[in-house]
Amino acid sequence: MLTGNPRVIEALDRAEVGFLTAVNEEGQPQTTPVWFLRDGDDLIVYNRPATPRLRSLEANPKVALALRGDRKGSGLLTIEGVARIDHDLAPAHMIPAYLDKYHEAIRGLGWSPEEFGAVYTVAVRIAVSRVRAWGLTHVIAAEG
């Protein structure tokens, strides 16, 4: 689904932060900024264990991830999908593409990649089911 649209891929690969929405056990949507990695047609988000987000995903695995557009709302990229914990995925600090994307940000937090990987130990894989996009030029430009 993602690999068929080069502009969507460019927007996802350039974005440092996405806004992940999951629905908690009470039915309340909760949106959180997250780091993510595109893995083919899936998205990967690393999490701390025992977080409210993981409990929400257990109760309802349907999620949405949005990228920011420009300040005028001239573009948007929203990805919908189903999330699941991926026990087979290597830790974040052992995934070259993840380090390529987030090494500077991890260092900016004062952490080594290994420290980050030791804290954010739960990989969530989002199988994309729908892509909504318009004004991708503005979305890509907003990501620098």
N, C-alpha and C positions, 0 to 999 in steps of 0.2 A: 504494500500500500504506500509506504513512504518512498521506496526506491524508484517508483515510477514518476516522481515529481522532483526534478533537480532544484527548483527554487525552494521547495519545502525543506529539502535536505540541507541546502545552504543556510537557510534561516536557523534550523535546529543545530547544525554544527557550529555556527558562529555564536549562538546565544550562550552566555554563561549561566544565566538564571532563567528558570521557567517557574510558573506559578501552578502548583499542583493542587487540585481540588479533590478531596475525598469526603465521603459522607460518614459522620460519626454514628455511634450506636443509637443515638437519639434522633437521627435523621437530619441533623444539622450539617450543611456543607461547611467544610473548613478548607481554606486556601492558604498554602504555605509556599514561600519561595524555596526552590530546591536546585541543586546541581544535578545535571542529568547527562547521560551519554546516549547517543543513538547507536544502536547495534543492529544494523540491517533495517528491518521493518519494526523493530522493538525499541523501547526506551528503557534505560537502566537508571535507577535512583538508589543510592546507598543511604541507609538509615541506621540510627542508633537502635539497639534492641529495646524492647519493652516500651515503645513510644505510643502515644495516642494514635498517631497515623497508622501504625501497624495494626492496632486493634480495630481501627476504622476499616482498613482493607480486609481484615478477616470477616467483619460483619457485612461489608458490601464492597466487592472488588472493583466496581466501576469507578473510573477516575477520569479527570480531564486535566490536561496540561496546556496552559496558555503562555504565549510569548508576548512581551510588550510590543506595542506599535509605537508610532510617534505620539506626541502630546495631543494631537488633533483627532486621534482615532481614525487615521487614514489607512490603517492596515491592522490585520489581526491574523494570528495563527493559533488555532485551537485544535488540540489532538484529544480524541476520546479513545478509551480503551479499557482493558481489563487487566488488573494488576495481580501478580502472585509473587510470593517469595521464591527466589531462585537459589536453591541450596547448592547448585553446581557451579555457580559463577565464582571466579577467583576474587579475592579481596581487591578493593579499589586500587591500592598501591601496587598491585601486580598486573594491572591492565594498562598497557602502554598508551592506548588512546585516551583513557581517563586522565593519566598523568600529563599527557600532552595538553589536554584541555584545562586542567585545574592545578597544575604544579605551582604556578605563581600564586594563585589564590590560597592554596594550602599553606605555602610559605608565608604569605601575608598574614595569616592567622597565627604565625609563630609555631607552626607544627611541621614536622617532617611528614613525607608521604606515609611512612610506616606508622607514625602516631595516628594519622587520620584513619588509616586502614584498620587500626586496632580499636578505634572508637566507633566508626561507622561500618559495622560488621554485617549488616543485613541487606542483601541485594534484593531489590524489587524490580521485576521485569514487567513492563507494561506492553501487552500485545495490542497494537493500535487497531482500532475498528473503524474509525472515522477521522477524516481530516477536513477542517473548515478553514479556508484561507481566502483572504482578499488583501489587495494592496501589499503584496509581499516585498515589493521594493522598499516600502516604508518600514516594514518589520526588519528587513536585513540592514537597512541604513541605521535604524535605532540601535542595533547591536554593534555598531562601529565597524 
